[in-house]
Amino acid sequence: MSVFEVERSGPLKGSVRVLGDKSLTHRAYLFAAMAQPGVPSIIYQPLNGADCESTLKCLVDLGADADHFEAGEQGADAMTMVFAPERWTSPEGVLDCGNSGTTMRLLAGILAGRPGLEATLVGDASLSKRPMGRVATPLRLMGASVDGDTPPLTIHGQHLRGIEYVSPVASAQVKSCVLLAGLAAQGETWVREPSLSRDHTERMLESLGVNLMRDERGVGVVGGATWAPFTFTVPGDISSAAFFAVAGAMIPGSEVRLTNVGVNPTRSGLLEVLEAAGANVTLEGLREDSGEPVADLIVRGDRDLKAFEISGDLVPRLIDEIPVLAVLATQCRGRTVIRDAQEMRVKESDRIATMAQGLQRMGADIIVHEDGMEINGPTTLTATEVEASHDHRIAMSFAIAGLVAKGTTRISGAESIQTSYPDFQEHLRTLQGR
């Protein structure tokens, strides 16, 4: 088990290009495999973390082909070429989704509508505990054959029919699963959510020429849509940028530039919270690439920070950033309230319990609720030893906490960082001038 040690840091200075967005890399690989066969789709700057590699390996096991090229091999940028399968085939063994809920849930939607195909999707110990009934239920309503409500899931491809599904949770993974199944279903498939979740799937489908239907209550597709192979450049992941943005805001004298970051409005709740906390944050060079807005994010640690609130419709737009925003709250003046975030309890770990327990050991003043927490600040944190609970965002959040804590913070289970941000430690050292 890997241990990551972090000491209290001086000001962070400099520029890093955070790695490609994980959600968009997953989708680019999946949509490339669903494209018309023949020439490859080319994905530039993909995230080569373990989660996205799980998606790619599953697709290869289903009949696709893929080639990685590091930066400089075929030009300036790293890229992956994905060849769609001439015919999707049942894998010889199980499809190992690793730690990736996105891989399992979106693949379930794609495979459910392929008659004659049979596949069993498995995951690691963490993924095996995550709720898959939330995708199995709508797929069964569409006529799919899905065995299991937690991994492993066994899917027997069937002819599907379109439905109107009212999701009890705002989840981009659930929405995407149903829409992808709908592309192979007869008639229209609609998804309604209690609040707007990430719309990467919708934007990418539209950029590929798919006729996406929208109304005030949801989004829909018509079965039978196809698209040609494509080229896509993956923007930097705002969920990864969040760690250094929070660090830059907390540490006086810092000036951090995070380049080429995706600032999709359904993902940019982080920016709203930083603004509410009084942080000095600016965007430069706002532009659009394949339907996704991109900008450089500059954060300066030159202001006192104040408490903020995360609740309601804001939660789905920053659900993955809440752990590191809990760290930010410990350095803000006043009482920060995080609620309506019970979804955190069914991520790679119970992120509410894990963050609260670790920060309390560091001296934070936290009251835990079923759907969130209250954090009183500012608090001087003291280093401790933390177990990451096989959760990459927990590991990185406590690394950021260690930057403002007295002493040396030791994070065990830090190998989990590889799933989404393999260069995290290197980029942190760059900003520390080491």
Secondary structure, DSSP 4 states (H G I P E B T S, - for coil): --EEEEE-----EEEE-PPBPHHHHHHHHHHHHHSPSSSPEEEES---SHHHHHHHHHHHHTT-EEEEE-TTTSSSS-EEEEEPPSS----SS-EE-TT-HHHHHHHHHHHHTSTT-EEEEE--TTGGGS--HHHHHHHHHTT-EEE-SSSSEEEE---EE--EEE-SS--HHHHHHHHHHHTTEESEEEEE-SS----HHHHHHHHTT---EEETTEEEEETT------EEEPPBPHHHHHHHHHHHHHSTT-EEEEEEEE--TTTTHHHHHHHHTT-EEEEEEEEEETTEEEEEEEEE--S--B--EE-GGGGGGSGGGHHHHHHHHTTSBEEEEE-S-GGGGGSSS-HHHHHHHHHHHTT-EEEEETTEEEEEE---EE--EEE-TT-HHHHHHHHHHHTTEESEEEEETGGGGGGT-TTHHHHHHHHTT-
